[in-house]
């Protein structure tokens, strides 16, 4: 892609583990970026710190329900699993109220693509909704995330859509069943671009959305 955002890995992100790519971005998390912590699954001391972080996260540290804190907990879960070698071993290492199910859910959140995790960090997607997005694979993750942004889906609605997808319903159909119209975006354009868009559409005998779609396809190919 040229003149666009940095190309990110496929929808099923696997590495790097524990690196604060989003949490350490000042443009996303502001002052929190200075506190971003990397967890190295190959460093015994870092794995131990990840274990302590996971335990505190599982036991619900008072007053720490913000999105960035939850992403940090997710990173710690992912690093601990990689460092120990299994979900069961990670839960045992963290101890306390930590369960295998808890670590699995949050480690999967850390494996979501960067573009989705950015919206979690900025508060546009609730971490609890991100846990459900992480239950599906591939491009369905993007479709769900963007549907949340454009349709203000509740966590309950996201959970229901994910359940339908995991039961075998195609992602697009599952979303339509829950009254989500894919591809519908409201754009605010500068006056000169709006003028030219309308002019181009009129001359081509097309709707503005067709001109926009063609231009975006060329830009993003």
Secondary structure as the mmCIF struct_conf table of DSSP 4:
data_model
#
loop_
_struct_conf.conf_type_id
_struct_conf.id
_struct_conf.beg_label_comp_id
_struct_conf.beg_label_asym_id
_struct_conf.beg_label_seq_id
_struct_conf.end_label_comp_id
_struct_conf.end_label_asym_id
_struct_conf.end_label_seq_id
BEND BEND1 UNK A 3 UNK A 5
HELX_LH_PP_P HELX_LH_PP_P1 UNK A 6 UNK A 7
BEND BEND2 UNK A 11 UNK A 12
BEND BEND3 UNK A 16 UNK A 18
TURN_TY1_P TURN_TY1_P1 UNK A 21 UNK A 24
HELX_RH_AL_P HELX_RH_AL_P1 UNK A 26 UNK A 29
HELX_RH_3T_P HELX_RH_3T_P1 UNK A 30 UNK A 35
TURN_TY1_P TURN_TY1_P2 UNK A 41 UNK A 42
HELX_RH_AL_P HELX_RH_AL_P2 UNK A 44 UNK A 58
TURN_TY1_P TURN_TY1_P3 UNK A 59 UNK A 60
TURN_TY1_P TURN_TY1_P4 UNK A 62 UNK A 63
BEND BEND4 UNK A 66 UNK A 66
HELX_RH_AL_P HELX_RH_AL_P3 UNK A 67 UNK A 84
BEND BEND5 UNK A 85 UNK A 86
HELX_RH_AL_P HELX_RH_AL_P4 UNK A 87 UNK A 94
TURN_TY1_P TURN_TY1_P5 UNK A 96 UNK A 97
HELX_RH_AL_P HELX_RH_AL_P5 UNK A 100 UNK A 110
TURN_TY1_P TURN_TY1_P6 UNK A 111 UNK A 111
BEND BEND6 UNK A 112 UNK A 112
HELX_RH_AL_P HELX_RH_AL_P6 UNK A 114 UNK A 121
TURN_TY1_P TURN_TY1_P7 UNK A 122 UNK A 123
BEND BEND7 UNK A 124 UNK A 125
HELX_RH_AL_P HELX_RH_AL_P7 UNK A 127 UNK A 133
TURN_TY1_P TURN_TY1_P8 UNK A 134 UNK A 135
BEND BEND8 UNK A 136 UNK A 136
TURN_TY1_P TURN_TY1_P9 UNK A 138 UNK A 139
HELX_RH_AL_P HELX_RH_AL_P8 UNK A 140 UNK A 151
HELX_RH_AL_P HELX_RH_AL_P9 UNK A 155 UNK A 166
TURN_TY1_P TURN_TY1_P10 UNK A 167 UNK A 168
HELX_RH_AL_P HELX_RH_AL_P10 UNK A 171 UNK A 177
TURN_TY1_P TURN_TY1_P11 UNK A 178 UNK A 179
TURN_TY1_P TURN_TY1_P12 UNK A 182 UNK A 183
HELX_RH_AL_P HELX_RH_AL_P11 UNK A 191 UNK A 204
TURN_TY1_P TURN_TY1_P13 UNK A 205 UNK A 205
HELX_RH_AL_P HELX_RH_AL_P12 UNK A 208 UNK A 220
#
